[in-house]
């Protein structure tokens, strides 16, 4: 895998983990923030799809 592609994959993984941490904090803070959670899950879904596309383009999956 090219170094640049690895860096992009690592960045996407870091962003996805950050979103997960954010979701966890929101859930602990206030369970009535359903829209915030939906938005965070949508962002996480997008990041995971980006990562999947990178890994597919490199023949890893």
Biopython code that builds the backbone (N, CA, C, O; Angstrom):
import numpy as np
from Bio.PDB.StructureBuilder import StructureBuilder

atoms = [
    (1, "UNK", "N", (0.851, -1.169, 0.000)),
    (1, "UNK", "CA", (0.000, 0.000, 0.000)),
    (1, "UNK", "C", (0.899, 1.235, 0.000)),
    (1, "UNK", "O", (1.894, 1.285, 0.723)),
    (2, "UNK", "N", (0.556, 2.193, -0.786)),
    (2, "UNK", "CA", (1.358, 3.405, -0.860)),
    (2, "UNK", "C", (1.313, 4.156, 0.463)),
    (2, "UNK", "O", (0.320, 4.112, 1.189)),
    (3, "UNK", "N", (2.410, 4.847, 0.761)),
    (3, "UNK", "CA", (2.514, 5.589, 2.021)),
    (3, "UNK", "C", (1.386, 6.607, 2.158)),
    (3, "UNK", "O", (0.808, 6.742, 3.236)),
    (4, "UNK", "N", (1.067, 7.320, 1.086)),
    (4, "UNK", "CA", (0.003, 8.314, 1.118)),
    (4, "UNK", "C", (-1.340, 7.666, 1.430)),
    (4, "UNK", "O", (-2.133, 8.202, 2.204)),
    (5, "UNK", "N", (-1.590, 6.512, 0.824)),
    (5, "UNK", "CA", (-2.845, 5.807, 1.054)),
    (5, "UNK", "C", (-2.924, 5.313, 2.491)),
    (5, "UNK", "O", (-3.984, 5.364, 3.114)),
    (6, "UNK", "N", (-1.806, 4.837, 3.011)),
    (6, "UNK", "CA", (-1.773, 4.416, 4.414)),
    (6, "UNK", "C", (-2.076, 5.584, 5.343)),
    (6, "UNK", "O", (-2.803, 5.436, 6.326)),
    (7, "UNK", "N", (-1.516, 6.740, 5.026)),
    (7, "UNK", "CA", (-1.772, 7.926, 5.841)),
    (7, "UNK", "C", (-3.238, 8.316, 5.792)),
    (7, "UNK", "O", (-3.815, 8.679, 6.818)),
    (8, "UNK", "N", (-3.854, 8.246, 4.610)),
    (8, "UNK", "CA", (-5.279, 8.552, 4.482)),
    (8, "UNK", "C", (-6.124, 7.561, 5.275)),
    (8, "UNK", "O", (-7.082, 7.949, 5.944)),
    (9, "UNK", "N", (-5.770, 6.292, 5.197)),
    (9, "UNK", "CA", (-6.502, 5.270, 5.945)),
    (9, "UNK", "C", (-6.370, 5.515, 7.445)),
    (9, "UNK", "O", (-7.350, 5.405, 8.182)),
    (10, "UNK", "N", (-5.166, 5.845, 7.895)),
    (10, "UNK", "CA", (-4.954, 6.117, 9.318)),
    (10, "UNK", "C", (-5.754, 7.331, 9.759)),
    (10, "UNK", "O", (-6.323, 7.339, 10.850)),
    (11, "UNK", "N", (-5.800, 8.352, 8.923)),
    (11, "UNK", "CA", (-6.563, 9.556, 9.246)),
    (11, "UNK", "C", (-8.049, 9.223, 9.358)),
    (11, "UNK", "O", (-8.721, 9.698, 10.273)),
    (12, "UNK", "N", (-8.563, 8.416, 8.439)),
    (12, "UNK", "CA", (-9.971, 8.019, 8.490)),
    (12, "UNK", "C", (-10.272, 7.199, 9.741)),
    (12, "UNK", "O", (-11.320, 7.369, 10.366)),
    (13, "UNK", "N", (-9.361, 6.320, 10.099)),
    (13, "UNK", "CA", (-9.543, 5.518, 11.310)),
    (13, "UNK", "C", (-9.564, 6.427, 12.536)),
    (13, "UNK", "O", (-10.411, 6.266, 13.415)),
    (14, "UNK", "N", (-8.642, 7.374, 12.597)),
    (14, "UNK", "CA", (-8.595, 8.303, 13.725)),
    (14, "UNK", "C", (-9.877, 9.126, 13.820)),
    (14, "UNK", "O", (-10.398, 9.344, 14.914)),
    (15, "UNK", "N", (-10.384, 9.581, 12.676)),
    (15, "UNK", "CA", (-11.618, 10.358, 12.669)),
    (15, "UNK", "C", (-12.805, 9.506, 13.113)),
    (15, "UNK", "O", (-13.664, 9.980, 13.856)),
    (16, "UNK", "N", (-12.857, 8.263, 12.666)),
    (16, "UNK", "CA", (-13.942, 7.365, 13.068)),
    (16, "UNK", "C", (-13.897, 7.116, 14.573)),
    (16, "UNK", "O", (-14.936, 7.112, 15.233)),
    (17, "UNK", "N", (-12.708, 6.911, 15.115)),
    (17, "UNK", "CA", (-12.581, 6.708, 16.558)),
    (17, "UNK", "C", (-13.001, 7.947, 17.333)),
    (17, "UNK", "O", (-13.612, 7.842, 18.396)),
    (18, "UNK", "N", (-12.680, 9.102, 16.811)),
    (18, "UNK", "CA", (-13.079, 10.350, 17.448)),
    (18, "UNK", "C", (-14.600, 10.482, 17.474)),
    (18, "UNK", "O", (-15.175, 10.920, 18.471)),
    (19, "UNK", "N", (-15.243, 10.102, 16.380)),
    (19, "UNK", "CA", (-16.706, 10.152, 16.319)),
    (19, "UNK", "C", (-17.306, 9.182, 17.336)),
    (19, "UNK", "O", (-18.284, 9.511, 18.007)),
    (20, "UNK", "N", (-16.729, 7.996, 17.449)),
    (20, "UNK", "CA", (-17.223, 7.017, 18.417)),
    (20, "UNK", "C", (-17.104, 7.563, 19.840)),
    (20, "UNK", "O", (-18.030, 7.421, 20.639)),
    (21, "UNK", "N", (-15.978, 8.181, 20.156)),
    (21, "UNK", "CA", (-15.798, 8.772, 21.482)),
    (21, "UNK", "C", (-16.824, 9.869, 21.726)),
    (21, "UNK", "O", (-17.363, 9.989, 22.826)),
    (22, "UNK", "N", (-17.088, 10.657, 20.713)),
    (22, "UNK", "CA", (-18.072, 11.727, 20.800)),
    (22, "UNK", "C", (-19.468, 11.158, 21.055)),
    (22, "UNK", "O", (-20.230, 11.687, 21.863)),
    (23, "UNK", "N", (-19.786, 10.075, 20.354)),
    (23, "UNK", "CA", (-21.076, 9.411, 20.552)),
    (23, "UNK", "C", (-21.212, 8.898, 21.982)),
    (23, "UNK", "O", (-22.253, 9.061, 22.619)),
    (24, "UNK", "N", (-20.159, 8.286, 22.468)),
    (24, "UNK", "CA", (-20.185, 7.749, 23.826)),
    (24, "UNK", "C", (-20.437, 8.860, 24.838)),
    (24, "UNK", "O", (-21.233, 8.687, 25.761)),
    (25, "UNK", "N", (-19.774, 9.984, 24.675)),
    (25, "UNK", "CA", (-19.966, 11.115, 25.585)),
    (25, "UNK", "C", (-21.390, 11.653, 25.503)),
    (25, "UNK", "O", (-21.990, 11.975, 26.528)),
    (26, "UNK", "N", (-21.934, 11.752, 24.291)),
    (26, "UNK", "CA", (-23.293, 12.260, 24.112)),
    (26, "UNK", "C", (-24.310, 11.328, 24.755)),
    (26, "UNK", "O", (-25.275, 11.786, 25.367)),
    (27, "UNK", "N", (-24.099, 10.033, 24.621)),
    (27, "UNK", "CA", (-25.014, 9.066, 25.217)),
    (27, "UNK", "C", (-24.971, 9.168, 26.739)),
    (27, "UNK", "O", (-26.009, 9.130, 27.399)),
    (28, "UNK", "N", (-23.788, 9.294, 27.283)),
    (28, "UNK", "CA", (-23.644, 9.393, 28.738)),
    (28, "UNK", "C", (-24.227, 10.704, 29.270)),
    (28, "UNK", "O", (-24.788, 10.737, 30.365)),
    (29, "UNK", "N", (-24.095, 11.766, 28.507)),
    (29, "UNK", "CA", (-24.504, 13.097, 28.943)),
    (29, "UNK", "C", (-26.016, 13.260, 28.935)),
    (29, "UNK", "O", (-26.595, 13.714, 29.922)),
    (30, "UNK", "N", (-26.663, 12.894, 27.828)),
    (30, "UNK", "CA", (-28.100, 13.154, 27.708)),
    (30, "UNK", "C", (-28.691, 12.255, 26.639)),
    (30, "UNK", "O", (-28.386, 12.397, 25.454)),
    (31, "UNK", "N", (-29.522, 11.350, 27.055)),
    (31, "UNK", "CA", (-30.113, 10.407, 26.104)),
    (31, "UNK", "C", (-31.199, 11.046, 25.246)),
    (31, "UNK", "O", (-31.708, 10.398, 24.331)),
    (32, "UNK", "N", (-31.565, 12.282, 25.508)),
    (32, "UNK", "CA", (-32.613, 12.937, 24.720)),
    (32, "UNK", "C", (-32.065, 13.627, 23.472)),
    (32, "UNK", "O", (-32.825, 14.266, 22.745)),
    (33, "UNK", "N", (-30.796, 13.514, 23.217)),
    (33, "UNK", "CA", (-30.187, 14.172, 22.061)),
    (33, "UNK", "C", (-30.184, 13.243, 20.854)),
    (33, "UNK", "O", (-29.130, 12.980, 20.275)),
    (34, "UNK", "N", (-31.339, 12.751, 20.477)),
    (34, "UNK", "CA", (-31.422, 11.781, 19.387)),
    (34, "UNK", "C", (-30.888, 12.323, 18.067)),
    (34, "UNK", "O", (-30.217, 11.591, 17.340)),
    (35, "UNK", "N", (-31.161, 13.568, 17.736)),
    (35, "UNK", "CA", (-30.696, 14.119, 16.466)),
    (35, "UNK", "C", (-29.176, 14.207, 16.427)),
    (35, "UNK", "O", (-28.561, 13.938, 15.395)),
    (36, "UNK", "N", (-28.580, 14.577, 17.536)),
    (36, "UNK", "CA", (-27.121, 14.637, 17.610)),
    (36, "UNK", "C", (-26.544, 13.252, 17.357)),
    (36, "UNK", "O", (-25.579, 13.107, 16.606)),
    (37, "UNK", "N", (-27.128, 12.233, 17.978)),
    (37, "UNK", "CA", (-26.652, 10.866, 17.788)),
    (37, "UNK", "C", (-26.814, 10.420, 16.345)),
    (37, "UNK", "O", (-25.915, 9.792, 15.786)),
    (38, "UNK", "N", (-27.950, 10.739, 15.735)),
    (38, "UNK", "CA", (-28.169, 10.378, 14.330)),
    (38, "UNK", "C", (-27.111, 11.029, 13.442)),
    (38, "UNK", "O", (-26.564, 10.386, 12.546)),
    (39, "UNK", "N", (-26.829, 12.289, 13.692)),
    (39, "UNK", "CA", (-25.823, 13.001, 12.900)),
    (39, "UNK", "C", (-24.438, 12.378, 13.074)),
    (39, "UNK", "O", (-23.696, 12.232, 12.104)),
    (40, "UNK", "N", (-24.097, 12.017, 14.289)),
    (40, "UNK", "CA", (-22.792, 11.410, 14.553)),
    (40, "UNK", "C", (-22.686, 10.037, 13.894)),
    (40, "UNK", "O", (-21.644, 9.696, 13.335)),
    (41, "UNK", "N", (-23.764, 9.244, 13.957)),
    (41, "UNK", "CA", (-23.737, 7.939, 13.309)),
    (41, "UNK", "C", (-23.618, 8.079, 11.798)),
    (41, "UNK", "O", (-22.938, 7.281, 11.153)),
    (42, "UNK", "N", (-24.272, 9.085, 11.231)),
    (42, "UNK", "CA", (-24.170, 9.320, 9.793)),
    (42, "UNK", "C", (-22.730, 9.672, 9.421)),
    (42, "UNK", "O", (-22.203, 9.170, 8.428)),
    (43, "UNK", "N", (-22.104, 10.520, 10.207)),
    (43, "UNK", "CA", (-20.706, 10.883, 9.968)),
    (43, "UNK", "C", (-19.805, 9.657, 10.081)),
    (43, "UNK", "O", (-18.911, 9.459, 9.259)),
    (44, "UNK", "N", (-20.043, 8.842, 11.093)),
    (44, "UNK", "CA", (-19.257, 7.622, 11.276)),
    (44, "UNK", "C", (-19.436, 6.684, 10.090)),
    (44, "UNK", "O", (-18.464, 6.112, 9.598)),
    (45, "UNK", "N", (-20.663, 6.524, 9.633)),
    (45, "UNK", "CA", (-20.954, 5.673, 8.476)),
    (45, "UNK", "C", (-20.167, 6.147, 7.252)),
    (45, "UNK", "O", (-19.574, 5.342, 6.534)),
    (46, "UNK", "N", (-20.170, 7.462, 7.024)),
    (46, "UNK", "CA", (-19.439, 8.022, 5.883)),
    (46, "UNK", "C", (-17.939, 7.746, 5.991)),
    (46, "UNK", "O", (-17.302, 7.374, 5.006)),
    (47, "UNK", "N", (-17.382, 7.926, 7.174)),
    (47, "UNK", "CA", (-15.944, 7.702, 7.373)),
    (47, "UNK", "C", (-15.576, 6.238, 7.155)),
    (47, "UNK", "O", (-14.547, 5.934, 6.551)),
    (48, "UNK", "N", (-16.419, 5.333, 7.649)),
    (48, "UNK", "CA", (-16.150, 3.906, 7.473)),
    (48, "UNK", "C", (-16.226, 3.539, 5.995)),
    (48, "UNK", "O", (-15.421, 2.744, 5.512)),
    (49, "UNK", "N", (-17.185, 4.110, 5.277)),
    (49, "UNK", "CA", (-17.280, 3.854, 3.836)),
    (49, "UNK", "C", (-16.048, 4.361, 3.099)),
    (49, "UNK", "O", (-15.551, 3.691, 2.193)),
    (50, "UNK", "N", (-15.550, 5.531, 3.473)),
    (50, "UNK", "CA", (-14.335, 6.062, 2.853)),
    (50, "UNK", "C", (-13.162, 5.111, 3.083)),
    (50, "UNK", "O", (-12.393, 4.818, 2.168)),
    (51, "UNK", "N", (-13.041, 4.642, 4.309)),
    (51, "UNK", "CA", (-11.968, 3.710, 4.640)),
    (51, "UNK", "C", (-12.118, 2.412, 3.854)),
    (51, "UNK", "O", (-11.133, 1.882, 3.340)),
    (52, "UNK", "N", (-13.329, 1.902, 3.759)),
    (52, "UNK", "CA", (-13.579, 0.680, 2.997)),
    (52, "UNK", "C", (-13.175, 0.856, 1.538)),
    (52, "UNK", "O", (-12.569, -0.041, 0.951)),
    (53, "UNK", "N", (-13.501, 1.990, 0.953)),
    (53, "UNK", "CA", (-13.145, 2.248, -0.443)),
    (53, "UNK", "C", (-11.634, 2.300, -0.637)),
    (53, "UNK", "O", (-11.120, 1.798, -1.637)),
    (54, "UNK", "N", (-10.924, 2.898, 0.303)),
    (54, "UNK", "CA", (-9.462, 2.943, 0.221)),
    (54, "UNK", "C", (-8.893, 1.531, 0.283)),
    (54, "UNK", "O", (-8.029, 1.168, -0.514)),
    (55, "UNK", "N", (-9.378, 0.743, 1.227)),
    (55, "UNK", "CA", (-8.874, -0.626, 1.379)),
    (55, "UNK", "C", (-9.201, -1.482, 0.158)),
    (55, "UNK", "O", (-8.397, -2.324, -0.241)),
    (56, "UNK", "N", (-10.375, -1.274, -0.436)),
    (56, "UNK", "CA", (-10.741, -2.007, -1.654)),
    (56, "UNK", "C", (-9.845, -1.594, -2.819)),
    (56, "UNK", "O", (-9.398, -2.441, -3.592)),
    (57, "UNK", "N", (-9.585, -0.300, -2.942)),
    (57, "UNK", "CA", (-8.763, 0.178, -4.058)),
    (57, "UNK", "C", (-7.334, -0.349, -3.970)),
    (57, "UNK", "O", (-6.642, -0.451, -4.983)),
    (58, "UNK", "N", (-6.896, -0.681, -2.763)),
    (58, "UNK", "CA", (-5.556, -1.221, -2.562)),
    (58, "UNK", "C", (-5.538, -2.745, -2.593)),
    (58, "UNK", "O", (-4.482, -3.361, -2.449)),
    (59, "UNK", "N", (-6.717, -3.356, -2.782)),
    (59, "UNK", "CA", (-6.797, -4.809, -2.862)),
    (59, "UNK", "C", (-6.666, -5.516, -1.524)),
    (59, "UNK", "O", (-6.377, -6.712, -1.475)),
    (60, "UNK", "N", (-6.876, -4.792, -0.454)),
    (60, "UNK", "CA", (-6.760, -5.382, 0.878)),
    (60, "UNK", "C", (-8.029, -6.144, 1.240)),
    (60, "UNK", "O", (-7.981, -7.179, 1.905)),
    (61, "UNK", "N", (-9.153, -5.620, 0.796)),
    (61, "UNK", "CA", (-10.419, -6.336, 1.015)),
    (61, "UNK", "C", (-11.162, -6.478, -0.298)),
    (61, "UNK", "O", (-12.251, -7.051, -0.332)),
]
sb = StructureBuilder()
sb.init_structure("model")
sb.init_model(0)
sb.init_chain("A")
sb.init_seg("    ")
for serial, (resi, resn, name, xyz) in enumerate(atoms, 1):
    if name == "N":
        sb.init_residue(resn, " ", resi, " ")
    sb.init_atom(name, np.array(xyz, "f"), 0.0, 1.0, " ", f" {name:<3s}", serial, name[0])
structure = sb.get_structure()
